Amino acid sequence: RKTRGEKSAVIVERLVRVQLRAMGCERFDLGIRRDAGEMILREGQGALEVEATIKWLRHENAKGAHIYVRPAGLHGLSLIDDLTVEAIDRMKAEGFEPAVVVETSPNNFQAWLNHGQVLEAAMSTRAAKVLVERFGGDPSSADWRHFGRLAGFTNPKRERQLPSGLRPFARLRSATGRVYSKAAEFLSGIMTSSDGQTGQGEQLHKRLRRSKERVGIKLLK
C-alpha cells in the first residue's frame, strides 16, 4: 500500500503534468518565492525537468514558499489573475474560453488564454491589459512575463488561509489547452488599436459584446 505522502506526491505529479501540457509551451520558468521574500528562478525548464523537481518544490512549499510557473521566452498565452467564477463563466460565454483555469484559493481563479500564436512582448502585454479591462482581475498582473500558480501546491498567503487554519491548495479546474474561439478577432482588434486606428480596444469590445446576452451561463465545475 502507498502511504498518504506517496499518494499526495502522485496527485501533484499528475496535476503538474496536465497543467504544463495544457499550457502547451516547450519551456517554462519556475519561480519559488520563499517566506522571507527570496525569489529563486529556474528558467527554461522542459516539462520533464519541472516534473523532476516536484519533490524539492513540495519541500519548499511545505516550508511556506509560493510555487509559480510561466512560459519561458516569448509565448502565445495571457494570464488573467484574481478572477471570480462569474468572470470565468462570462469569458466562456463570450468566446474567450481559458486553456487553463487554476483555483488559487476558494472562489479565486487564474486563467491562461491560448492565442494560438506567439506574440511579441509589447503585443502580449497589451492583450493581457485589454483582457483585464474586459473581464476584471488584477491589473498589476497584466503583463507578458507574469507568473501564475502551479496546481497541486498550497497557497501560503496568510489572507487566503482557510477557517481551519490550513493553506488552500491551488486546484486545477480546467485544462483543455485549446485556442479560444475569439482569438483571431481579438488579436486583430489589438493590432488595429496599437496602430492608433481605434481607441484602447473600444471597437473590439463593441464587436464582441453582442454575444454576451445570447449565451447561457453555467457555473464552473
C-alpha positions, 0 to 999 in steps of 0.5 A, a space after each residue: 500500500 502507498 502511504 498518504 505522502 506517496 499518494 499526495 506526491 502522485 496527485 501533484 505529479 499528475 496535476 503538474 503534468 496536465 497543467 504544463 501540457 495544457 499550457 502547451 509551451 516547450 519551456 517554462 520558468 519556475 519561480 519559488 518565492 520563499 517566506 522571507 521574500 527570496 525569489 529563486 528562478 529556474 528558467 527554461 525548464 522542459 516539462 520533464 525537468 519541472 516534473 523532476 523537481 516536484 519533490 524539492 518544490 513540495 519541500 519548499 512549499 511545505 516550508 511556506 514558499 509560493 510555487 509559480 510557473 510561466 512560459 519561458 521566452 516569448 509565448 502565445 498565452 495571457 494570464 488573467 489573475 484574481 478572477 471570480 467564477 462569474 468572470 470565468 463563466 462570462 469569458 466562456 460565454 463570450 468566446 474567450 474560453 481559458 486553456 487553463 483555469 487554476 483555483 488559487 484559493 476558494 472562489 479565486 481563479 487564474 486563467 491562461 488564454 491560448 492565442 494560438 500564436 506567439 506574440 511579441 512582448 509589447 503585443 502580449 502585454 497589451 492583450 493581457 491589459 485589454 483582457 483585464 479591462 474586459 473581464 476584471 482581475 488584477 491589473 498589476 498582473 497584466 503583463 507578458 512575463 507574469 507568473 501564475 500558480 502551479 496546481 497541486 501546491 498550497 497557497 501560503 498567503 496568510 489572507 487566503 488561509 482557510 477557517 481551519 487554519 490550513 493553506 488552500 491548495 491551488 486546484 486545477 479546474 480546467 485544462 483543455 489547452 485549446 485556442 479560444 474561439 475569439 482569438 483571431 478577432 481579438 488579436 486583430 482588434 489589438 493590432 488595429 488599436 496599437 496602430 492608433 486606428 481605434 481607441 484602447 480596444 473600444 471597437 473590439 469590445 463593441 464587436 464582441 459584446 453582442 454575444 454576451 446576452 445570447 449565451 447561457 451561463 453555467 457555473 464552473 465545475 
